[in-house]
Amino acid sequence: MCVFIAQKHTPRERESTSKMASSLYLYLLVLVLGGALQASVDGHLSHEILARQKADRVKKLPGQPEVGFRQYAGYVTVNESHGRALFYWFFEATHKPHQKPLLLWLNGGPGCSSIGFGATEELGPFFPRKDGKLKFNPHTWNKATNLLFVESPVGVGFSYTNTSSDIDQLGDTITAKDSYLFLINWFKRFPQFKPHDFYIAGESYAGHYVPQLAEVIYDHNKHVSKKLHINLKGFLIGNALLDDDTDQRGMVSYAWDHAVISDRVFFDIKKACNFSVEPVTDECNFALGEYFAVYNIIDMYSLYAPTCEDDANSSTTSFVARQLPLIRGNVSPKIFSKFPAWRKRPTGYDPCASDYTEVYLNRPDVQAALHANVTNIPYPWTHCSNNISFWNDAPASILPIIKKLVDGGLRIWVFSGDTDGRIPVTSTRLTLRKLGLKTIQEWTPWYTSHEVGGWTIEYDGLTFVTVRGAGHEVPTFAPKQALQLIRHFLDNEKLPSKPI
């Protein structure tokens, strides 16, 4: 039993008591609202879903610095009968993840890992160091968005299949299908992110992957139930393979413009090669031999970047020399084979970064922390798969899909690092010209602080952006510009045309 005894108070005491009560009320209100907000994110999920998320939660990686955001990793099955599962790594946004969009990042190849390139060397929050520890990336994209990476297709990285014949069936079509099923099943595991605006981004051969996946989502959204609807708003692709003819013509022109090849080699290629016609002639293959030989001594993916001096025995060594016999032998029906001529590991500001990543991701303690390699795959993790030896389908041009999705109202940005020799800015400009889109804003510089970050042109339904001084992996070479780029894309804002 409680007994309350009334007491008399002076006006000043009553005022002080009132202020204390108001402060306490505001504190409790914030506490309650904060708890309610978190409950709206997590509390309404079933015990089964919460348990599955908990199983995928990555508490802390070996050598990881302390951070305030959550991360998850694990497998999502895309075909139960074949035992086909894709490995993912997900980082919640650093601030207000419940309010931020969700972005899926894809690397290309085909056959290269979005974990090895995108997550750990380009735009994720943690980069492996030479000493085996992780350093925090101050320009991580999860400052702007919830960030999801997946290794696709099966056979890449930690993703696997229990049906060996699946590897022989790989191509653009099955990759898009499996990626779509991955998203459907991932959203079942993380339903709190399903209402969020969803975007896809990627680079290189993801110039195929990203638009093709966007098209699958776009088409399915027209007839699927609300339960399976994906809130796709747009996509962003960089240094992207889009059209074989213009990609290849622009690539050779870029090498000549940047004094990589001689006049004789350039004009020999122009005379011998018609990039819009197949099969490739012996004369064209011979002319291209000298072209590729030059890129055996410099980095094709970033013309002015140093090479790794500690990399003498790595899989990047003599890349062009190893590919030349395949190209000359016409193993692939295309002169610049979709596989494996895209499998060189681009270098960055630290040209040995890829070596640190391979060492780190092959450590048993790291794999255990990531819930990776649960099937004990009989080969080491590599940036680009050595298991995929054939690619079944790859259209010569992705432009019909781009045009369809422009007409469908999706937000589409294309960006290009201007020191990349593999899919250079010249290729992308020639390619986009084929779309015949109306120009809304003419070619103009954009700024990062007081420096020119690059140039941009806005078409009706598509924006093209160059990134000054960046190679094939734009977030690696120009991290500040890349973070600014993704923020403006997600906010649907034009890049600043004046110093800021």
C-alpha positions in Angstrom: 0.0 0.0 0.0 1.4 3.4 -1.0 0.6 6.6 0.8 1.1 9.9 -0.9 1.4 13.0 1.3 0.6 16.3 -0.3 3.1 19.1 0.1 3.1 22.8 -0.6 5.6 24.3 -3.2 6.7 27.8 -4.0 6.1 29.1 -7.5 9.8 28.7 -8.4 9.7 25.0 -7.2 6.5 24.4 -9.2 8.2 25.9 -12.3 11.3 23.7 -11.8 9.1 20.6 -11.3 7.2 21.5 -14.5 10.4 21.7 -16.5 11.6 18.4 -15.2 8.3 16.8 -16.0 8.4 18.2 -19.5 12.0 17.0 -20.1 11.1 13.6 -18.7 8.1 13.5 -21.0 10.1 14.4 -24.1 12.7 11.8 -23.2 10.1 9.1 -22.8 8.4 10.1 -26.0 11.7 9.8 -28.0 12.3 6.4 -26.3 8.8 5.2 -27.1 8.9 6.4 -30.7 12.3 5.0 -31.3 11.3 1.7 -29.9 8.1 1.8 -32.0 10.1 2.6 -35.1 12.5 -0.3 -34.5 9.5 -2.6 -33.8 8.0 -1.6 -37.1 11.2 -2.8 -38.8 11.9 -5.9 -36.8 9.1 -6.6 -34.3 6.4 -7.4 -36.9 8.4 -10.2 -38.4 7.7 -13.8 -37.7 9.9 -15.8 -35.3 10.9 -17.9 -38.3 12.1 -14.9 -40.3 13.9 -13.4 -37.4 15.6 -16.7 -36.7 16.7 -16.9 -40.3 18.0 -13.4 -40.3 19.8 -14.0 -37.0 21.5 -17.1 -38.6 22.8 -14.9 -41.4 23.9 -12.0 -39.1 27.7 -11.4 -39.4 28.6 -10.2 -35.9 32.2 -9.2 -36.7 34.8 -10.3 -39.3 38.4 -11.1 -38.4 40.4 -7.9 -38.3 37.3 -5.8 -38.8 37.1 -2.2 -37.3 34.1 -1.4 -35.1 31.1 -0.1 -37.0 27.5 0.9 -36.1 25.6 -0.8 -38.9 24.5 -4.4 -39.3 25.7 -6.9 -41.9 24.4 -10.3 -43.1 25.8 -13.0 -45.4 24.8 -16.4 -46.5 23.1 -18.4 -49.2 19.8 -18.1 -51.0 18.5 -21.1 -53.0 17.4 -20.4 -56.5 16.7 -24.0 -57.6 15.9 -26.6 -55.0 15.8 -29.6 -57.3 19.3 -28.8 -58.7 20.7 -27.6 -55.4 21.6 -24.2 -56.9 22.3 -21.4 -54.4 23.8 -17.9 -54.7 26.0 -16.3 -52.0 25.2 -12.8 -50.8 26.6 -10.2 -48.5 24.3 -7.4 -47.3 25.2 -4.2 -45.5 22.5 -2.0 -43.9 22.9 1.7 -44.4 25.1 3.5 -41.9 22.3 5.8 -40.9 18.5 5.3 -41.0 18.4 2.0 -42.9 14.6 1.9 -42.6 14.4 5.1 -44.7 17.1 4.4 -47.3 16.6 2.6 -50.6 18.1 -0.8 -51.4 20.7 -1.2 -54.1 22.0 -4.5 -55.6 25.5 -4.3 -57.1 26.6 -6.8 -59.8 30.1 -7.3 -61.3 30.6 -8.8 -64.7 33.0 -11.2 -66.3 31.0 -13.2 -67.1 32.2 -15.3 -64.2 33.6 -12.6 -61.8 32.6 -12.0 -58.2 30.7 -9.0 -56.9 32.1 -9.8 -53.5 35.7 -9.8 -54.7 35.5 -6.7 -56.7 32.5 -4.6 -55.7 32.2 -5.3 -52.0 35.9 -5.6 -51.0 37.8 -3.4 -53.5 35.3 -0.8 -54.8 32.3 0.4 -52.8 31.7 -1.8 -49.8 32.6 -0.7 -46.3 35.6 -3.0 -45.7 38.8 -3.5 -47.8 41.4 -6.2 -47.0 44.9 -5.0 -46.2 48.2 -6.7 -46.7 48.5 -7.4 -43.0 45.3 -9.5 -43.1 43.1 -6.9 -41.4 40.3 -4.9 -42.8 40.3 -1.1 -43.3 37.1 1.0 -43.3 36.3 2.6 -46.6 35.3 6.2 -45.9 33.5 6.4 -49.3 31.4 3.2 -48.8 28.1 3.4 -50.7 26.2 2.2 -47.7 26.4 5.8 -46.5 23.8 6.4 -49.2 21.8 3.2 -49.4 21.3 -0.3 -48.1 23.8 -2.3 -50.1 23.5 -5.9 -51.4 26.0 -8.0 -53.3 25.5 -11.4 -54.8 27.9 -13.8 -56.6 26.2 -14.8 -59.8 25.9 -17.1 -61.6 26.6 -20.4 -59.8 30.2 -21.4 -60.0 31.3 -17.9 -59.2 33.0 -17.3 -55.8 31.1 -19.1 -53.1 27.9 -19.7 -55.1 27.4 -23.3 -56.0 25.3 -26.0 -57.6 24.9 -29.7 -56.7 24.2 -30.4 -60.4 27.4 -30.2 -62.3 25.7 -30.0 -65.7 24.3 -26.5 -64.6 27.8 -25.1 -65.3 27.6 -26.0 -68.9 24.2 -24.3 -69.3 25.3 -20.9 -68.1 24.6 -17.7 -70.1 22.9 -14.4 -70.0 19.4 -15.9 -69.8 19.9 -18.3 -66.9 21.9 -15.6 -65.0 19.0 -13.1 -65.2 16.5 -15.8 -64.2 18.5 -17.0 -61.2 19.2 -13.4 -60.1 15.4 -12.7 -60.2 14.7 -15.8 -58.2 17.4 -14.8 -55.8 15.7 -11.4 -55.2 12.3 -13.0 -54.7 13.6 -15.4 -52.1 15.9 -12.8 -50.5 12.9 -10.5 -49.9 11.1 -13.4 -48.3 14.0 -13.6 -45.8 14.2 -9.8 -45.4 10.6 -8.6 -46.0 11.2 -5.3 -44.1 13.2 -4.1 -47.1 10.6 -5.1 -49.7 8.7 -1.8 -49.7 11.9 0.2 -50.2 12.8 1.8 -53.5 15.0 -0.7 -55.3 17.8 -0.1 -57.7 20.4 -2.2 -59.6 24.0 -1.1 -60.4 27.1 -2.7 -61.8 30.0 -2.4 -64.2 31.7 -4.1 -67.1 29.8 -7.2 -68.3 27.1 -6.1 -65.9 26.1 -3.9 -68.8 24.3 -7.2 -69.8 23.4 -8.4 -66.3 21.8 -5.2 -65.0 19.5 -4.3 -67.9 18.6 -7.9 -68.4 17.6 -8.4 -64.7 15.8 -5.0 -64.8 13.8 -6.2 -67.8 12.9 -9.5 -66.1 11.6 -7.5 -63.0 9.8 -5.0 -65.2 8.0 -7.7 -67.2 7.1 -9.8 -64.1 5.8 -6.8 -62.2 3.1 -6.4 -64.8 1.3 -9.6 -63.9 2.6 -10.9 -60.5 0.8 -10.5 -57.3 1.6 -7.6 -54.9 3.4 -10.2 -52.8 6.0 -10.8 -55.5 6.2 -7.2 -56.8 9.7 -5.7 -56.7 9.7 -1.9 -56.3 12.2 -1.3 -59.1 12.9 2.4 -59.7 15.9 2.3 -62.0 19.5 1.2 -62.7 23.0 2.6 -63.0 25.8 1.0 -65.1 29.5 1.9 -65.5 32.0 1.2 -68.3 29.4 -1.2 -69.5 29.5 -3.7 -72.3 26.4 -2.7 -74.3 27.0 -3.1 -78.0 29.7 -5.3 -79.6 30.2 -3.2 -82.7 30.6 0.2 -81.1 32.3 -1.2 -78.0 35.0 -2.7 -80.1 35.4 0.2 -82.6 35.6 2.7 -79.7 38.2 0.5 -77.9 40.6 0.5 -80.8 40.1 4.2 -81.4 40.8 5.0 -77.8 44.1 3.1 -77.8 45.2 5.1 -80.9 44.0 8.4 -79.4 45.9 7.8 -76.2 49.1 6.8 -77.9 48.9 3.1 -76.9 49.1 1.7 -80.5 51.0 3.0 -83.5 49.4 4.5 -86.6 50.3 1.4 -88.5 48.5 -1.0 -86.1 45.5 1.3 -85.9 45.1 1.5 -89.7 45.8 -2.2 -90.1 42.9 -3.0 -87.7 40.6 -0.5 -89.5 41.4 -2.1 -92.8 41.2 -5.8 -91.7 38.3 -5.7 -89.2 34.6 -5.2 -89.6 33.3 -5.5 -86.0 29.7 -5.7 -87.1 30.3 -8.9 -89.2 31.1 -12.4 -88.1 33.0 -14.7 -88.3 36.3 -12.8 -87.7 38.8 -13.1 -90.5 42.4 -14.3 -90.0 43.6 -10.9 -91.2 41.7 -9.2 -88.4 42.9 -11.6 -85.8 46.5 -11.0 -86.9 46.1 -7.2 -86.8 44.6 -7.4 -83.3 47.6 -9.5 -82.1 49.8 -6.5 -81.9 47.0 -4.4 -80.3 46.7 -6.9 -77.4 50.4 -7.3 -77.0 50.7 -3.7 -75.9 48.3 -4.4 -73.0 50.5 -7.1 -71.8 52.9 -4.4 -70.4 50.4 -1.8 -69.1 47.0 -2.0 -67.4 44.2 -2.0 -70.1 41.6 -1.3 -67.4 43.4 1.9 -66.1 45.9 3.2 -68.6 48.0 5.2 -66.1 47.8 3.0 -63.0 50.9 1.1 -61.8 51.0 -2.7 -61.8 51.5 -4.9 -58.8 55.2 -5.7 -58.3 54.4 -8.4 -55.8 52.1 -10.1 -58.3 54.6 -12.1 -60.4 53.0 -15.4 -59.7 49.3 -14.3 -59.5 46.6 -15.2 -62.0 46.8 -11.7 -63.5 50.2 -12.2 -64.9 50.6 -12.2 -68.7 46.8 -11.9 -69.1 46.9 -10.9 -72.7 49.5 -13.5 -73.6 47.3 -16.2 -72.1 44.2 -15.0 -74.0 45.8 -14.4 -77.4 45.8 -18.1 -78.5 42.1 -18.3 -77.6 41.2 -15.2 -79.6 43.3 -16.2 -82.6 41.9 -19.7 -82.5 38.4 -18.4 -82.7 37.3 -20.5 -79.7 34.7 -17.9 -79.1 32.4 -16.7 -82.0 33.2 -13.1 -80.9 36.5 -11.5 -81.4 36.5 -10.0 -77.9 35.1 -13.1 -76.2 32.5 -12.5 -73.5 34.4 -15.3 -71.7 37.3 -15.3 -70.8 38.6 -12.1 -72.3 36.8 -10.1 -69.6 38.4 -11.9 -66.7 41.5 -9.9 -66.1 41.5 -8.4 -62.6 41.6 -4.7 -62.9 44.0 -2.9 -60.6 43.3 0.2 -58.5 45.2 2.7 -56.3 46.8 -0.2 -54.6 47.6 -2.5 -57.5 47.9 -5.5 -55.2 44.5 -5.1 -53.6 43.1 -8.1 -55.4 45.8 -10.3 -53.9 44.9 -9.2 -50.4 41.3 -10.0 -51.1 42.0 -13.5 -52.3 44.1 -14.3 -49.3 41.5 -12.9 -46.9 38.4 -14.7 -48.5 40.2 -18.0 -48.5 40.9 -17.9 -44.8 38.7 -20.5 -42.9 37.9 -18.1 -40.1 36.7 -15.5 -42.6 34.5 -18.0 -44.4 33.1 -19.2 -41.1 32.2 -15.6 -40.1 30.5 -15.0 -43.5 28.7 -18.4 -43.4 30.4 -19.1 -46.7 31.7 -22.3 -48.4 29.2 -24.4 -46.4 29.6 -27.2 -49.1 33.4 -27.2 -49.0 33.8 -26.4 -52.6 36.9 -28.3 -54.0 38.7 -25.2 -55.3 39.9 -21.9 -53.8 37.8 -18.8 -53.9 39.0 -16.6 -56.8 37.9 -13.3 -58.2 36.9 -14.9 -61.5 35.8 -18.4 -61.9 38.0 -21.0 -63.5 35.1 -23.4 -63.6 33.1 -21.7 -66.3 34.5 -22.5 -69.7 31.6 -21.9 -71.9 28.9 -19.1 -72.2 25.8 -20.1 -74.0 24.1 -16.9 -74.9 25.0 -13.2 -75.1 23.2 -10.8 -77.4 25.4 -8.6 -79.6 23.6 -5.5 -78.3 21.7 -4.6 -75.2 20.3 -1.4 -76.7 16.8 -2.8 -77.4 16.4 -3.6 -73.7 17.8 -0.1 -72.8 15.3 1.5 -75.1 12.4 -0.5 -73.8 13.2 0.4 -70.2 13.7 4.1 -71.1 10.2 4.0 -72.6 9.0 2.2 -69.4 10.0 5.2 -67.3 12.9 3.7 -65.3 15.6 6.0 -64.1 18.7 5.1 -66.1 22.2 6.5 -65.7 25.3 5.3 -67.6 28.8 6.4 -66.3 32.3 6.0 -67.7 35.7 6.3 -66.1 37.8 8.1 -68.7 41.1 6.2 -68.3 39.6 2.7 -69.0 40.9 1.1 -72.2 38.6 -1.9 -72.1 35.2 -0.2 -72.5 36.4 3.3 -72.9 34.3 6.5 -73.0 34.6 6.6 -76.8 32.8 3.2 -77.0 30.0 4.3 -74.7 29.4 7.6 -76.5 29.2 5.8 -79.8 26.8 3.2 -78.3 24.5 5.7 -76.7 24.3 7.7 -80.0 22.6 4.6 -81.5 19.6 5.1 -79.2 18.7 8.3 -81.0 17.4 9.9 -77.8 16.6 13.6 -77.7 19.2 15.8 -75.9 17.7 17.6 -72.9 20.9 19.2 -71.5 24.1 19.5 -73.5 27.6 18.3 -72.6 28.6 20.1 -69.4 31.2 19.7 -66.6 30.1 18.5 -63.1 31.9 19.3 -59.9 33.2 17.6 -56.8 33.9 20.5 -54.4 36.0 22.9 -56.5 37.3 20.3 -59.0 35.8 19.1 -62.2 34.6 15.5 -61.5 33.8 14.8 -65.1 31.3 15.7 -67.8 27.6 14.9 -68.2 24.9 15.0 -70.9 21.2 14.4 -70.2 19.0 12.7 -72.8 15.3 12.1 -72.7 15.2 9.2 -70.3 18.9 8.6 -69.8 21.8 10.5 -68.2 25.4 9.8 -69.2 28.3 10.8 -66.9 32.0 10.6 -67.3 34.3 10.4 -64.2 37.6 12.2 -64.7 40.7 10.2 -64.0 38.9 6.9 -63.2 39.6 3.5 -64.7 37.3 0.6 -65.3 36.4 0.3 -61.6 35.2 3.8 -61.0 34.7 3.5 -57.3 38.2 2.2 -56.8 39.9 5.0 -58.8 37.6 7.9 -57.9 35.9 7.0 -54.7 34.7 10.5 -53.8 33.2 11.2 -57.2 31.6 7.7 -57.2 29.9 8.3 -53.8 28.7 11.7 -55.1 27.4 10.1 -58.3 25.4 7.4 -56.5 23.9 9.9 -54.1 22.7 12.2 -56.9 21.4 9.2 -58.8 19.4 7.9 -55.9 18.0 11.3 -55.1 17.2 11.9 -58.7 19.2 15.1 -58.7 21.4 16.6 -61.4 25.2 16.7 -60.6 26.4 20.2 -59.7 27.4 22.2 -62.8 29.4 24.7 -60.7 32.0 24.4 -58.0 30.5 23.7 -54.6 
